[in-house]
Amino acid sequence: MIKKIIRKLLPKSNKNLLNALDFGIQHKLLPKYALKSVQALQDAGFEAYIVGGAVRDLLAGLTPKDFDIATNATPDEVRKVFRRGRIVGRRFPIVILPFGAELLEITTFRSNVTAPQNEQGRIMRDTAFGTRKEDARRRDFTCNALYYDPVAEKIADDIHGIADIQARRLVMIGEPDERFHEDPVRMLRAARLSAKLGFSLSAEIENSIRKNSFLLKNEPPARLFDEITKELLCGNSSGCLKNIKSLNIPADIHPIFAIMITHDDDSTRQFVQTVLQRTDERVKHKKPVSIAFVLAALFWHKLQQIEQDLHTLDDKPTQTLHAAIRQIREDGGERWGVPNRLFTVMREIWQLQPQFAYIRGKRPFRLLKQPSFRAAYDFYILRSLNQDADPKIAEFWTKFQAANEEQRMMMTQPIVQRSTNKKRRRRKPKKDNQGTESES
């Protein structure tokens, strides 16, 4: 009798709670701000877990880029715990918590209540909060429905996501057609995760994407841009592009996709492939990657085409370049979804390219002092590797940066042109006719 009472008072065991240490995951792998945020929510009496991609990547042996938190606290309750947090999002209200340059996303568990949808079945707003198990059912793929409690060192696996990660397969939670109609961006996410993780896609998911990919044309440009950015920086952007082509995802859903997929000539195709390969290498070696740099490279040949169309004999090259940059921005317009801060860097990289041709006098010293010089120099090197810029000039700038002040002065001295005029022969003085006659 006493044992029954004790069992009732004790919390019920959950067979879906697994020991994280058995899978090589421990709290020291988390950044301190994520661990402290989970601890703060739990101290306030709420459930809190590291969720989604961070847990998935840790189990797959990768280094997570982002650490998101899921909790049963509402956004308003989260704000009471973290005064610095901001509630953002209309469809899915979440709390953004800044930690220096990092941003921590804190989401509230969602319920299984049917959310308002538009005519295409896309969820327009989802503010019905629920439990952890309900929230797991609302996520897209089983590998993203894992909840890690770093305080208790436990992983909640209610959808058997660990088994699918170990089998290296991407499994959708629910019926693919329905889930893609709820959120069409999931189709791009499937292409990215399959390439990034090396997971297989089921025939059911592939067929559903081919059938429903037209829905992506109705998505907000900002959401598409966010997903495209993730694909470019996932470490296998070339694989993502291959998946997008094989799944027949339309190139015209976004200008960036159009540039990546549609090429007018072999040189453009080769240049795009080089950009993607070098980006993947930097990500794999954990080197910093500027998305603005990648975009500047992807749109470079498009910019050159516009320059050729606008060029007239009366225009200066710099005027034509500036006009082409304005047009490429205007042509994208709202379809881009690219923040102004990124386009500003792209413009600076483009505008500095012609300046590298001037390697004499004071101009190299002025160019070296430009804030965007390093990005522009790297871009010029990339162009030279693809026969789009002069390799000798690229070599000059590489040496110029490493040289000391005296060496730089020697390198930038004007070249003295040797005279091509032949030495004049001295003319013989003419004889004085008068003098000759008088002597005779």
LUMTOR-994014 format. One record per residue: x, y, z of N, C-alpha, C in turn. Coordinates in steps of 0.05 Angstrom, whole numbers, plus 5000, padded with zeros to 4 digits. Layout:
XYZXYZXYZ...
This chain:
501749765000500050005000501750255000503750265018505550495020507150524994507950294981509450314956507750434934505050374934503350484913503050794917502950874942502651164947505251304938507551184944510051304936510351324906509351114892509551114862507751334850505451384864503651594854504951874859506351904881507552164887510052214869511452014862513852044845513052104816514652264802513952314773514152054757512252024738512251794722514651784703515751544699518051524682517151554653518851664637518251704608520151534592519151334579520851154563522151294540521051534532522251684510524451874519525051884545527252044555529751874555531751954539534151794536536551934549538451784557540851894569542652024547542952284548544452424527547352334526548552264549551352174549551751924533549651754530549951514515550351574485549651814477549851894449552152104445553852134465556052314462555452604465553052674476552252954479552353024509553653244514553853344542553653644542552953764564552354054565554754224559557154124562559554284556559854344526558354194509558454254481556754494473555154594492553454824487554855084494554255304481555255564489553955634516555455794532554455854559551856004559551456184539548956334539546456154535546755944519544555754515543955594540546055494552545755334577544555504599545455754603544455924624541456004618540756034593538056104586536055874593536955634586535255394594534955384624537155424638537155414667535355624679535355864668533756084678530756024674529955914652527155844647526255614666528055424670527355204689527155304717528955484725528855604752526255764756525155864734522656014736520255834736520655574735518455384737517455274710518955324688517955244662519755004652518554864633520154664618521854824597524154724592525854854572527854654561528254654534529954464521531454604498533854504492535154574467533754394446533054514424531254364405532154394376531254204360531454234331534254174320535154354302537654304287540154274304540254404327542654374344542954084354540753974363540753694373541353504350540053554328540453384304543353384296544653624294547453634285549253504305548753544331550453414351550353114349547953004344547652714340548952614314549052794294550152714268553152764267554352864289557252914290558053174278556253364276556853624264556853844286557954074280558054294298555654484292553854504311551454684306552254974303550755114286551155404283549255564302546855454306544855594322543855414344543155534366542055384389539355514396537255374389534555474395533355334419531555464433530355364457527355334453526155114462523255084462522355054491520055174498519155184525516055184526514955124550512055144553511255424563513255604566512655884573511656034549509656194552508656364529510656584524510556704500512356924494512357144515510057214526509957424547511257324572510957064579512256964603515356944599516156884574519056884569520157164572518657364563519557644566519857724595518257614613518557674641521157564653522057334641524557214651526957354638526657434613528857564599527857844590528558044605527558314598528758414572530958314563532258404538531058274514529258074518528157934495526058104480525758044454523858184437521957974425519358024425517457844412517157924383517657734365517557794336515957574323515057634298513657434282510657454284509357454261506457464261505257184260506457014242505356744239506056584264508556594272509456434295510956624315509556734334510856914353513056774369515456884368517656774383519157004397520956934415522557134430525357114420526457344412529257364404530857484427532957334436534557424458537457464449538457724449541157774439543257714460545457594451547857554467550257634451550957884452553057994435552257974406553957834390553257804362551357574357550857414377549157174374546257244381544357114368541557144374540356874381539056854404537856604413534856624409533756424395530856414390529556234411527456334423525956184443523056154434522255914428519555864418517855724439515255764437513355634455512255384442511955164458510754924447508154984433507654864410505154904395503454654398500854704396498954484400498154364373496454154374495554024350492954154339492154374351489754514341490254614313488354564295488654654267488854954266490955054254491455344252490155454227489455714227488255844204490055814179488755744157490255694132489055864109490655914088489556054065488555844045487855934021486655754001488555533992491155583993493155373986493755184009492655234033493255064056495555164073496755404066498955504081497955624107499355554129498655654156499255954157497256104164497556394165498256504193497356364213497956444240497656204259499556174277499555944295500256034323498256094339498756184366497456004387496655764379495555574398497855424411498255464437500455344451499655074463501654894465501054624475503354504491503554234490505554094505507954024488509953904500512353834485511653614464510153424471509453204453507753314429505953494435504353624414506153784395508053924407509954084392511653914373512453674383514053494367512453404342509853364345508153284322507853504301508253754310507853984292510454044276512653924283515153984269515253834243517253904226517153804198518253524195520753484205522053224201522753104228522952844229523452704255526152784266528152844249530752914259530753194273528653354268528453614280526553614304525553384312523553364334524853244358527353324364528753224388529153454408528853384433528953594454531153504475533153684478535353614496535253794521535153664544535253804570538053784580539654004577542453994585542853994616540754064631540954054660540753774670538753624660538353344667539953154650541153254629542753094609540952874597538552954589536652764577535752864549535052684531534052744505531152634503529252804497526452704493526152644463525552394457525252304429522452174427520452344422517752244421516952144393518552214372517852144345519951954333521751844350523751654341525751774320526452024326528252164308531052064308531951964332534751864334535151624316533151444314533451214296533651304267532251504259532351604232535051734226536151874246538852004242540951784239540751574256542651354254542451204227539951194216539551064190540051254167540651504173541251714153539051734133536651774143534351814126532652054136531552204117529952444124527052354122525752354145522952254148521152484156519052524141517152744147515152654167514452834185512352774205509652844193508052644188505552684175505652634145503552714131503252664103504552894087506452834069508053034056506453254042504453174026502853384012501653584032500553484053499253664073501353844086503653724094505653884108506954094090507254024064508454224045506454444039503954384039501954594035501854784060502254674084502354834108504655034106506954944097509255114095510955024072510655154048512155064024515255084027516255254045519155274048520355014058518654834069519654574078520854414054519954474030521054334007523954404003524654664005527454744004529054634027527754624050529154514074529854224070528054074057528553794052530953764033531053934012533353913994535953984008535854184026538254264041539254054060537353954077538153754098539153494085537953424063538853174050541753204040542353444029545153494020547053524043546253684063548053744085548753504102546653334108547053114125547652854110547252854084547652604069545452414074542952514079540652344085539152284059537952054058536351974034533552094037532352154014529552244013527852014003525551974016523751764007522451843981521551643966520251693940517651863945516451823968513951973974514552273977516752343990517452623994518352743967519952593951520852693925518552753907516652563905514352603887512552833896512352863923510753083933511953353927514653373929515953623922515653693893515953493875515653553847512753643840510853543855508053603850507353883862508653963884507754203898509754433898511954403882513954613883512954883873510854883857509755143847508855323870508255203894507355353917509455553927511955493921514155673930514055943918512755973894512556233881510956433897509256333915507556513931508756583958511256483964512456523990513656803991513756934015514957194018517957184011518957373996521857373988523757354012523057474035524857474058525157184068522957024069523156744078524756584059524356624033525956474013528956554015529456804019532256894022533556764046532156754068533356624092534056334087532256194073532855904067535155884047535156054027537356054007540056104021540056294039542556344054543456094069541655954081542455704095543555504076542455484052543455294032546255374023546755634019549355724011551455674032550755674057552655654079552555384094551255184082550854934096553254754094555154814077557554644073557354464049555054454037554754294012552754433994553354673987551554833970551354713942553454583933553354453907551354223908551354073930549453853933546553953934546154183948543554303949542554383921544354503906543654583878542854333861544354123865543753873851541053763858540353773884537753683893535553853882535954113883533854303873533254253843535354193828534954133799533453873796534353663811533153403807530253393817529553563836526753573846525053763830526153873809524554053791523454293805524954403824524054653838524554883818522555043813522755253792525055453799526555533778528755723782527756003787525256063778524356333779522956403806523256223826521956293852523556523866526056563858527656773870530056833851530857093849533057173831535657023836536156953862538656813868538556533856536356393858536056133846536356153816535256353804535456393775538356413767539956563782542756593776544256323780543556173800544955923806544355703786541855703776540955483759541155543730540455793722540355863693542956013685544355903665546856023656546756053625547756283616547756333587550256213574552456173588554856083576556455913596558455773585560155593602561755753623562755993616564356143634562756223659560256293656558556363679558056113696557555893683557055643697559455563714561855583701564255513715564755703739564255953735564656153756562856093780560356043775558455973796559255723811560155523796561055273809563555323827565355493817567755563833566955703859565055893857564056033880562955843901561255663892559955473911562055283923563855183907565955003917567655133938568555383933570355523952568755583977566255653975564555703998564355454015563855224002563654974017566154904031568454954019571054904031571455074056570755324054571155504077569355414101566955334094565055244116566154994129567054804113568154554123570554594140572254794134574654854149574055054171571555114175570655304197571855584194572155664169573055934164570656114160570856374167568556554164567856584135565256604130564156644103562256884103562657064085560857304082558757244061556257244069554157184050554057414029554757654037554857874017556957823996559157714003561257643984560257433965558957223975557957003958555957113938554157293948552057403930553357583909555357743917556757913898558057743876559157513883560357333863558257213845555957123856553956993840552757193820552457443827551257633809553257793792555757713793557857873778557357873748556957633737556557623708553957753699551957743715549457893710550058193709551658283727552358573728553958653703555758483694557358533670555558553645553558373644551758383621550158643620549258733643547858993645549659223637552259213646554159413638554459433608554659203595554959203566552559323552550159263562547759363550547459673554548559773576548260063582550460223570552760103563555160253556554760403529555560653530555660823506558360953504559161053481561761173478562061423495559861553501559961803516560261763546559561523556559561463584562361383594563061473618565461373631564861093642566960923644566460653655565260653683566160833700565060843727562160913727561361103709558561173708556860933699557860783680556360543670556160333692558260303708558260103730556260183751556160433759554260523779551460493769550960553744548260523732547460233732549260053725548659763725548059663753549459763773548959673801546159773809545460023802542760123808540559953795541059873770539059723756538759443767540959313775540759043785539259043812539459263827537959283852535059333846534559513827531759573820530359343807531759183790530558953778529658753798531358713819530658533841528258633857528458893864526359023879525558863903522958833908521958693931522258393928522858293904523058003900525657903912527558073918530057983929529757893958528858063975528758004004531558034016533458154001536258184011536358444028537258434053537458674069539358874057538759134061540359344050543259334059543759244084546459224095548159034078546958814068548458624052548958744024546958874013547258983986549359203986549559354008551559564010554359444007554859214020557559084018557958973989555858863977556058773950556859003931555559233935556059463918558959553921559959553946562759643951564759453937564259193939566059003926566059043896563759083884563559133855564959393847564459603862565559863854568559883856569759713873572759723876574159553855572759383840574159203821575759353800574759563787576359703767578859843779578759903805581060043817583559873819583259613818585659443820587459463796586459563774588159593750590259813753589859993772591660223775593760143797596160083788598259983806600660173807600360413797602560613798601660863812603660993824603061253837601761213864599961393872598861393899596261233901595061163878592461023878592460753893594660593890594660343905594460383935595760593945595760643974592960733983591560883966588860973973586960733973587260553954585560313952585960133976588460113985589159934007587760024033587060284035585860384059582760364059581660274037578760254036577760034055575560084070574459894089573859624077572959624052572159374039574459254021576959354025579059264008579458964008579558844032580158564034578058394019575558454023573458304009573658343979574258593971574558653942576958513930579158503946581658363937581058063934579757943954579057653951577357603927575557793921573857763898575457783872577457963871579157983848580857733843581757613865583257363863581457143852578957133861577056933851576656973821576457223813576057273784578557193768580957243779583357173765583656863761582656713780582756423778580956313757579056483749577156393728577456553702579956663698580656813674578757053669577757163691575957393689577457653697579957623706581657843714584557773709586257983708589057943701590657813724591657573720593157433741595657593750596957743732599257893739598558123758596358243754595458453772594658333799593458103798592757963824595257903839597357813825599957753838601158003850600958233835601958483846600658553872597958533874596658603899597158413922597758173916598557983936601158053949603058123931605758213941605658483954603958663943603858933953602958933983601058763990600058754017602258654036603858464027605958344044608458514046608758714028611158874027611159094049613659184056613859404074613559664059613759894073613160154060615160214038617660154043619760214023619260053998618659794002618159623979615759703963613759803977611259893964611860133947613560313957614260553941615760473915617460273917618860173894616960043874615059893884613159743867611359933851610760163863608760343851610060573835612660573832613960783817613160773787612561003775611861003747614060883730613360743709615260623691616260833672618960883671620061083654620260973625618961113607618961033579621561113566622960923555625460983540624761123514626461313507626061463482626661283458624961293438625461133414626761293392627261553397628561723377631561653374632461633350635361573346636961833351639461783359641162013364641762163338641362423340641762593316644762603308645262583282647962613272648562913269650862983278651663263275652163333246650963543238651263623210653963773206655063713184657563853177656964143170658664323179658264613172658564653142656864823132656964873103659365053097660465023073662765183064661765463058663465663065662865943060663666003031661766043014662366102986664066352982663366552999664866812996667766773004668066633026670866583036672466433016671266243002672666082983673566242959671766412951672466582927674666782933674666892957676667092964679466972966679466712975682066572977683266512950681366462931682366402905683266662891
